[in-house]
Amino acid sequence: DPNELKDYSGGRSYEDLKKFADENLGPTCGPGENIELCDEETRKRIEAYVKMSVGKLEGKIRNTIKAFEVELPMMKKVVAYLKSEKGGSAEL
């Protein structure tokens, strides 16, 4: 579970890491054989993505990256500007 991460304090050799992985790590939610490990919402989203063509999915990835790398920083700057102009009480 990514929300329950803990520091690894074991050895760093291949054997130590392999032993830790074999004892502590397992399959995670994802398409294919591990779909049953997903919660209902995630399963529905994965199933919708699987039905898309590779090209359409790659387009969604590009749009998401653009929104994250370009639009989000711009929106944050505008929010900061609006808050400073209106004394921190800007309606969003």
C-alpha positions in Angstrom: 0.0 0.0 0.0 1.6 3.3 -1.1 0.1 5.0 1.9 1.9 2.8 4.3 5.5 3.2 3.2 8.3 2.4 5.7 12.0 2.9 5.7 14.0 -0.1 4.7 16.8 -0.7 7.2 18.1 -4.1 5.9 21.2 -5.0 4.0 22.1 -3.7 0.6 23.4 -6.8 -1.0 21.5 -8.5 -3.8 20.8 -11.4 -1.5 19.4 -9.1 1.3 17.2 -7.2 -1.1 16.0 -10.3 -2.8 15.1 -11.9 0.6 13.2 -8.7 1.6 11.3 -8.6 -1.7 10.3 -12.2 -1.6 9.1 -11.9 2.0 7.4 -8.5 1.8 6.5 -7.5 -1.7 3.7 -8.9 -3.8 1.4 -8.2 -6.7 -0.3 -4.8 -6.9 -3.4 -3.5 -8.5 -3.2 -3.2 -12.3 -4.5 -4.4 -15.6 -4.6 -8.1 -16.4 -4.3 -10.8 -13.8 -4.1 -8.3 -10.9 -7.3 -6.4 -11.6 -9.0 -8.1 -8.7 -6.6 -6.4 -6.3 -8.0 -3.0 -7.3 -10.8 -1.1 -5.6 -14.0 -0.6 -7.6 -13.3 2.9 -8.8 -9.7 2.1 -9.9 -10.9 -1.1 -11.6 -13.5 0.8 -13.6 -10.9 3.3 -14.7 -8.4 0.7 -15.7 -11.1 -1.3 -17.7 -12.0 1.9 -19.5 -8.4 2.5 -20.5 -7.9 -1.1 -21.6 -10.8 -0.6 -24.1 -9.1 2.4 -25.7 -6.7 2.2 -28.6 -3.0 2.7 -27.9 -3.1 5.9 -29.9 -6.0 7.3 -27.9 -4.4 6.4 -24.6 -1.1 8.0 -25.6 -3.1 11.1 -26.5 -4.6 11.2 -23.0 -1.2 10.7 -21.5 0.2 13.7 -23.5 -2.8 15.9 -22.4 -2.4 14.9 -18.8 1.3 15.7 -18.9 0.6 19.1 -20.5 -2.0 19.9 -17.9 0.4 18.9 -15.1 3.5 20.6 -16.5 2.0 23.7 -18.1 -1.5 24.4 -16.9 -1.1 23.6 -13.2 1.9 25.9 -12.6 0.1 28.7 -14.5 -3.1 28.2 -12.5 -1.1 28.3 -9.3 0.5 31.6 -10.3 -2.9 33.1 -11.1 -4.3 32.0 -7.8 -1.4 33.5 -6.0 -1.9 36.7 -8.0 -5.6 36.9 -7.3 -5.1 36.3 -3.6 -2.5 39.0 -3.4 -4.7 41.5 -5.3 -7.7 40.8 -3.2 -6.1 40.5 0.1 -6.3 36.7 0.3 -10.1 36.5 -0.1 -10.4 35.8 -3.8 -13.4 33.6 -4.6 -12.4 30.6 -6.7 
